């Protein structure tokens, strides 16, 4: 085996929220596998710098996933400029750490707007085109909160649990038409956001590591490689799966 089953040469991939953190790791892995990456996000400077770091192997379009009516226009523009989409990775998101009894209806809705409504709308528009071509791969980003209970993240956990369920449901609709959809459930990773969070709550990091058999946090590329595999011909018989990439945290004691 020469490894070509893991290659994505010539394929066009859209990664939402691709400029930083796990999203950038996903873009790196897809580029390494030969894909032509288009990343989106809200902050143009961040997207520009990410594309520079990828040395011309990625392009970007500024976009806010919460703007649902703009999504069909965005997908049409991407396909007009870069060609038919082969891959979609729904990475963009937001977060809210707050106890359930203090979370307002508006705060809950803001999190669901991005992680559920935005993700569904983007998936629908891309899948519509992929189904017509009878080919495509979609990767959702779920969470440890899709798998077990974590305090103070009720809105985020509800949204990500819905994403995991949606992955399985959509697999039954899309897969007969040649479009696979899977999810990655990341554990805890070495990102700027997490480093800041851990610095303010060292006990949280200690608890995470104590239940992670590999005894460390991951690197963004770990999620990227998993996403690249799920998009590749090597995973041609894999659909409807939620894959933990977590150093074993979801099975740790």
C-alpha positions in Angstrom: 0.0 0.0 0.0 1.5 3.3 -1.1 -0.7 5.6 1.1 -2.6 7.1 -1.8 -5.9 6.1 -0.1 -5.1 8.8 2.6 -4.5 11.5 0.0 -6.9 14.4 -0.9 -5.1 15.7 -4.0 -7.1 18.1 -6.0 -10.1 18.1 -3.7 -11.7 21.4 -2.5 -12.3 21.7 1.2 -14.3 24.3 3.1 -13.3 24.7 6.8 -15.4 27.1 8.9 -13.5 28.8 11.7 -10.2 27.7 10.1 -8.0 30.6 11.2 -7.0 29.5 14.7 -6.8 26.6 17.2 -8.3 23.3 16.1 -9.6 24.8 12.9 -6.1 25.8 11.8 -4.9 22.3 12.7 -7.6 20.9 10.4 -6.6 23.2 7.6 -2.9 22.2 8.0 -3.7 18.5 7.8 -6.0 18.9 4.8 -3.3 20.9 3.0 -0.7 18.3 3.9 -3.0 15.6 2.3 -3.1 17.6 -0.9 -6.5 19.4 -0.6 -7.2 23.0 -1.7 -8.5 24.6 1.4 -10.9 27.5 1.7 -11.3 28.8 5.3 -13.9 31.1 6.7 -14.3 33.1 9.9 -15.2 36.4 11.3 -11.8 38.0 11.7 -10.1 38.8 8.4 -6.7 39.5 9.8 -6.6 36.1 11.5 -7.7 34.4 8.3 -5.1 36.3 6.3 -2.3 35.4 8.7 -3.3 31.7 8.7 -3.2 31.6 4.9 0.2 33.2 4.9 1.4 30.5 7.3 0.1 27.8 5.0 2.2 29.4 2.2 -0.4 29.9 -0.4 -2.1 26.5 -0.1 -5.2 28.0 1.4 -7.6 30.8 0.6 -10.1 32.6 2.8 -13.5 34.3 2.7 -14.7 36.3 5.7 -18.0 35.0 6.9 -20.2 35.0 10.0 -21.9 31.6 10.4 -24.7 33.2 12.4 -25.8 35.0 9.3 -28.0 32.2 8.0 -29.4 33.9 4.9 -25.9 34.5 3.6 -24.9 30.8 3.7 -26.3 29.8 0.2 -24.6 32.8 -1.3 -21.3 31.9 0.4 -21.4 28.3 -0.9 -22.2 29.5 -4.4 -19.3 32.0 -4.4 -16.9 29.4 -3.1 -17.9 26.9 -5.9 -17.8 29.7 -8.5 -14.3 30.7 -7.5 -12.6 27.5 -6.4 -14.6 24.7 -7.9 -17.1 22.1 -6.6 -16.7 21.4 -2.9 -15.6 17.8 -2.1 -15.2 18.4 1.7 -16.9 20.4 4.4 -15.6 20.6 8.0 -18.0 22.4 10.3 -15.5 23.7 12.9 -16.7 27.3 13.7 -18.2 27.8 17.1 -18.5 29.8 20.3 -18.5 28.9 23.9 -20.2 29.8 27.2 -19.0 28.7 30.6 -21.7 29.4 33.1 -23.9 27.5 35.5 -27.2 26.4 34.1 -29.3 28.4 36.6 -27.5 31.6 35.6 -27.7 31.0 31.8 -30.3 33.2 30.2 -32.5 32.3 27.3 -30.7 34.7 25.1 -27.3 33.2 26.0 -28.5 29.7 25.4 -29.9 30.7 22.0 -26.7 32.4 20.9 -24.7 29.2 21.4 -27.3 27.1 19.6 -27.5 29.6 16.8 -23.9 29.0 15.8 -23.3 25.3 16.7 -26.7 24.0 15.6 -28.6 26.3 13.3 -25.5 27.6 11.5 -23.9 24.2 11.2 -27.2 22.7 9.9 -27.6 25.5 7.3 -24.1 25.1 6.1 -24.3 21.4 5.9 -27.6 21.5 4.1 -26.3 23.9 1.4 -23.1 21.9 0.8 -24.8 18.6 0.9 -27.4 19.6 -1.6 -24.7 20.2 -4.2 -22.6 17.1 -3.1 -25.7 14.9 -3.5 -26.3 16.1 -7.0 -22.7 15.1 -7.8 -23.0 11.9 -5.8 -19.8 12.5 -3.9 -18.6 14.3 -0.8 -17.4 14.1 2.8 -18.6 16.2 5.7 -17.0 16.3 9.1 -18.8 17.8 12.1 -17.0 18.8 15.3 -18.7 17.4 18.3 -17.2 17.5 21.9 -16.6 15.5 25.0 -19.9 17.1 26.2 -21.5 15.0 23.5 -20.3 11.9 25.3 -20.5 12.7 29.1 -21.7 15.3 31.5 -19.5 18.3 32.2 -20.6 21.1 34.6 -21.2 24.8 33.7 -21.5 24.2 29.9 -25.1 23.4 29.5 -25.7 25.5 26.4 -22.5 24.3 24.7 -23.1 20.7 25.7 -26.7 20.7 24.5 -25.6 22.1 21.1 -22.7 19.6 20.7 -24.9 16.7 21.8 -27.3 17.8 19.0 -24.4 17.9 16.6 -23.5 14.3 17.4 -27.1 13.2 17.0 -27.5 15.2 13.7 -24.4 13.4 12.4 -26.0 10.0 12.7 -29.4 11.2 11.4 -27.9 12.9 8.3 -25.8 9.9 7.5 -28.9 7.9 6.9 -30.1 10.5 4.4 -26.9 11.5 2.7 -24.9 8.2 2.5 -27.2 6.5 -0.1 -26.3 9.4 -2.4 -22.5 9.0 -2.0 -22.0 11.6 0.7 -20.5 10.5 3.9 -20.8 12.5 7.2 -18.9 11.8 10.4 -17.9 13.7 13.5 -14.8 14.2 15.6 -15.2 14.7 19.3 -12.1 16.5 20.5 -10.8 16.2 24.1 -8.6 18.9 25.5 -5.9 20.5 23.4 -3.0 22.9 23.5 -4.7 26.0 22.1 -4.3 29.7 23.1 -7.8 29.7 24.5 -7.3 26.6 26.6 -3.9 27.8 27.9 -5.6 30.9 29.1 -8.4 28.9 30.7 -5.9 26.5 32.4 -3.8 29.4 33.7 -6.8 30.7 35.6 -7.9 27.2 36.8 -5.0 24.9 37.3 -7.2 22.4 39.1 -9.2 21.9 35.9 -6.1 20.9 34.0 -5.1 18.5 36.8 -8.5 16.9 36.7 -8.4 16.5 32.9 -5.0 14.9 32.9 -5.9 12.6 35.8 -8.6 11.0 33.6 -6.6 11.0 30.4 -4.7 7.7 29.9 -2.2 9.3 27.6 -1.5 11.9 30.4 -1.3 15.0 28.3 -3.4 17.4 26.2 -3.4 17.0 22.4 -2.1 19.1 19.6 -4.5 20.7 17.0 -3.0 18.6 14.3 -4.3 15.5 16.1 -7.8 16.6 15.3 -6.7 17.7 11.8 -5.3 14.2 11.0 -8.5 12.6 12.2 -10.6 14.9 10.0 -8.4 14.3 7.0 -8.7 10.5 7.4 -12.5 10.7 7.7 -12.5 12.8 4.4 -10.2 10.4 2.6 -10.8 7.4 0.4 -9.3 5.3 3.3 -12.6 6.0 5.2 -14.9 5.2 2.2 -16.9 2.7 4.3 -17.1 5.0 7.4 -20.2 7.1 7.9 -22.3 8.2 10.9 -19.5 7.8 13.3 -18.5 10.1 16.2 -14.8 9.6 16.7 -13.3 10.7 20.0 -9.8 12.2 19.6 -9.1 12.7 23.3 -6.1 10.8 24.5 -8.6 8.3 26.1 -10.4 10.9 28.3 -13.8 9.5 27.3 -12.9 6.1 28.6 -10.6 7.2 31.4 -11.3 6.7 35.1 
